[in-house]
Amino acid sequence: MNNDTATESWLARLPKAELHLHIEGTLEPQMMLDLARRNGVRLPYANVEAVHAAYRFDNLQSFLDLYYQGMNVLRTSADFHDLALAYFRRAHADGVAHIDVMFDPQGHLKRGITLQTLFDGLLQAMADAQAEFGMSTSLILSFLRDLPAEDAMAVLEQAKPWYDSIAAVGLDSAERGNPPEKFAAVYARAKSIGLARTAHAGEEGPPAYIGGALDTLDVCRIDHGVRCIEDAALVARLRDAQIPLTVCPLSNVALRVVDKLADHPLPAMLAAGLNVTLNSDDPAYFGGGMLANFSACAQAFGWNRETFRTLSANAVNAAFMPEDRRTKLLAKIANC
């Protein structure tokens, strides 16, 4: 499948569900500057070009340092609303019909931003996206794994008024030295509440973290998971159970998980029968949204339309959405 205009047009039309999207990672340079001015926040950047120049990373930690700095411009419910709705509109233009939205409450609570502020802004943006262009969305409350598990438990309890608005909990941030087992009690509590569970594993951390997320956290899907390919027994387990993997190709290149997209294990993962999905992760920082990731894979791997239909159907099947919505989207994918 050549990455020409016809391919790009078809990929844009293909209905897509995004399962791995950090809403704070959609903060484009211009919006960062605009919100800084709106809220009187001083940034070390004179213009958009200076922000773009900072968006070059050696590893996950160098990205996280900038990510948390940018987050500081988000202060009010209007900020979170505007951030989310701006991304929803860009994603809609990319052919995205559904998004499971991850957000990091701990990164905001420590700045004095309340959960009420977060939920008011995000839930209104989700309602607006549904009303404006029919996009369905769900929320994943993510914990920062480099903070104490007790902090995560406190946030989960504090979020009680919004349990009906949360589809799942997740686990992100610096993976090394923060194994899934650290959060066993938190995930057991989330399960008792009735929340679904996901976790980042096997991005910079070892394949064993994927097994730990499955065994200890009882997750229904693995975010990233690309290092599973290093462990044949783990690959077989993931294949047999058809655990969804929310792979983020351009993110993996930007954070040096692979040197270039052509080196990515995605083709090997598909050949092994793994339940792979494509996602953008933090699109403002990593080279673009869903269409950019799909197009980059078309160019790098030469996948045909049936492969992309399979990838899109995998995501819809794994998404947190009502069954009638799932059925309709799967039919649209099959007929695209």
Residue pairs with C-beta under 8 A, 6 or more apart in sequence:
1 7
1 298
1 302
1 303
1 304
1 305
1 307
1 308
2 298
2 302
3 295
3 298
3 299
7 295
7 298
8 291
8 295
10 305
10 336
11 95
11 291
11 294
11 295
11 298
11 308
12 93
12 94
12 95
12 291
13 95
13 336
14 95
14 294
14 308
14 309
14 312
14 333
14 336
15 95
15 97
15 312
15 316
15 329
15 332
15 333
15 336
16 94
16 95
16 96
16 97
16 278
16 290
16 294
16 312
16 315
17 96
17 97
17 98
17 99
17 100
17 277
17 312
17 315
17 316
17 318
17 319
17 321
17 329
18 91
18 96
18 98
18 99
18 100
18 279
18 280
18 290
18 315
19 100
19 221
19 223
19 244
19 246
19 277
19 279
19 315
19 318
19 319
20 100
20 102
20 223
20 224
20 246
20 247
20 248
20 277
20 279
20 280
20 281
21 87
21 99
21 100
21 101
21 102
21 279
21 280
21 281
21 283
22 102
22 103
22 104
22 142
22 172
22 281
22 282
23 80
23 83
23 84
23 87
23 101
23 102
23 103
23 122
24 67
24 70
24 71
24 74
24 83
24 103
24 104
24 107
24 282
25 67
25 281
25 282
25 283
25 284
25 285
25 286
26 83
26 84
26 86
26 87
26 90
26 282
26 283
26 284
27 70
27 71
27 73
27 74
27 83
27 284
28 86
28 284
29 45
29 48
29 51
29 52
29 55
29 284
30 48
31 82
31 83
31 86
32 43
32 45
32 51
32 70
32 73
33 43
33 45
33 47
33 48
33 51
35 41
35 73
35 74
35 75
35 79
35 82
35 83
36 42
36 43
36 73
38 79
39 73
39 75
39 76
39 79
41 72
41 73
41 75
43 51
43 69
43 73
45 51
45 54
54 66
55 66
55 284
55 285
57 63
57 66
57 254
57 255
57 256
57 285
58 256
59 204
59 255
59 256
60 174
60 175
60 203
60 204
60 255
61 174
63 254
63 255
63 282
63 285
64 173
64 174
66 285
67 282
67 285
68 107
71 104
71 107
71 108
71 111
72 111
73 79
74 80
74 83
74 108
74 113
75 113
76 117
76 121
77 116
77 117
77 118
77 120
77 121
77 124
78 121
79 121
80 117
80 118
80 120
80 121
80 122
80 125
81 120
81 121
81 122
81 124
81 125
81 128
82 121
82 125
83 121
83 125
84 101
84 121
84 122
84 125
84 126
84 129
85 125
85 128
85 129
87 283
87 289
88 99
88 125
88 126
88 128
88 129
88 135
88 137
89 129
89 132
89 133
90 283
90 289
91 99
91 135
91 289
91 290
92 129
92 133
92 135
93 291
94 289
94 290
94 291
94 292
95 290
95 291
96 135
96 289
96 290
97 134
97 135
97 136
97 329
97 332
98 135
98 136
98 137
98 138
98 316
98 319
98 321
98 325
98 329
99 135
99 136
99 137
99 138
100 137
100 138
100 139
100 140
100 167
100 168
100 319
100 320
101 122
101 126
101 137
101 138
101 139
101 140
102 140
102 142
102 170
102 172
103 118
103 122
103 139
103 140
103 141
103 142
104 142
104 144
104 172
104 173
105 115
105 118
105 141
105 142
105 155
105 159
106 143
106 144
106 147
106 151
106 152
106 155
107 144
108 117
108 118
109 115
109 155
115 158
115 159
115 162
119 162
119 165
122 139
123 139
123 165
126 137
126 139
129 135
129 137
130 136
130 137
136 321
136 322
136 325
138 167
138 168
138 319
138 320
138 321
139 165
139 166
139 167
140 166
140 167
140 168
140 169
140 170
140 198
140 320
141 155
141 156
141 159
141 166
141 168
141 169
141 170
142 169
142 170
142 171
142 172
143 151
143 152
143 155
143 156
143 169
143 170
143 171
143 172
143 183
143 186
144 151
144 152
144 172
144 173
145 171
145 172
145 173
145 174
145 175
145 178
145 182
145 183
145 200
146 173
146 174
146 177
146 178
147 173
149 182
149 183
149 185
149 186
152 183
152 186
153 185
153 186
153 189
156 169
156 186
156 189
156 190
156 193
159 166
163 193
163 194
163 195
166 195
167 195
167 196
167 320
168 195
168 196
168 197
168 198
168 220
168 320
169 186
169 187
169 190
169 195
169 196
169 197
169 198
170 197
170 198
170 199
170 200
170 223
171 180
171 183
171 198
171 199
171 200
171 213
171 217
172 200
172 223
173 200
174 204
175 200
175 201
175 203
175 204
175 205
175 209
176 204
176 205
178 205
179 205
179 208
179 209
179 212
180 199
180 201
180 209
180 212
180 213
180 216
180 217
181 212
181 216
183 199
183 217
184 216
184 217
187 197
187 216
187 217
187 218
187 219
190 197
191 197
191 218
196 220
196 320
197 217
197 218
197 219
197 220
198 219
198 220
198 221
198 222
198 223
198 246
199 213
199 217
199 219
199 222
199 223
200 222
200 223
200 224
201 209
201 210
201 212
201 213
201 222
201 223
201 224
201 225
202 209
202 210
202 222
202 224
202 225
202 226
202 227
202 228
203 223
203 224
203 225
203 226
203 227
203 252
203 255
203 257
204 255
204 257
205 227
206 227
207 227
207 228
207 230
207 231
207 234
210 222
210 225
210 227
210 228
210 234
210 238
211 234
211 237
213 219
213 222
214 222
214 237
214 243
220 243
220 244
220 318
221 243
221 244
221 245
221 246
221 318
222 228
222 238
222 243
222 244
222 245
222 246
223 246
224 245
224 246
224 247
224 248
224 252
225 238
225 245
225 246
225 247
226 245
226 247
226 252
226 257
226 264
226 265
226 266
226 269
228 234
228 235
228 238
228 245
228 269
228 274
229 235
229 265
229 268
229 269
229 272
235 272
235 274
237 243
238 245
238 274
238 275
239 272
239 273
239 274
239 275
242 275
243 275
244 275
244 277
244 314
244 315
244 317
244 318
245 269
245 274
245 275
245 276
245 277
246 277
246 279
246 318
247 266
247 269
247 276
247 277
247 278
247 279
248 278
248 279
248 280
248 281
248 286
248 293
249 261
249 264
249 266
249 278
249 293
249 296
249 297
250 261
250 280
250 281
250 286
250 287
250 288
250 292
250 293
250 296
251 257
251 280
251 281
251 282
251 286
252 258
252 264
253 259
253 260
253 261
253 264
253 286
253 287
254 285
254 286
254 287
255 286
258 264
258 265
261 296
261 297
261 300
262 300
264 300
266 276
266 297
266 301
267 301
269 276
270 276
270 307
275 314
275 318
276 311
276 314
277 311
277 314
277 315
277 318
278 290
278 293
278 294
278 297
278 311
278 315
279 290
279 293
279 315
280 286
280 288
280 289
280 290
280 292
280 293
283 289
283 290
283 292
287 296
294 308
297 303
298 308
309 333
309 334
309 336
312 333
313 330
313 333
313 334
316 326
316 329
316 330
316 333
317 326
317 330
319 326
321 329
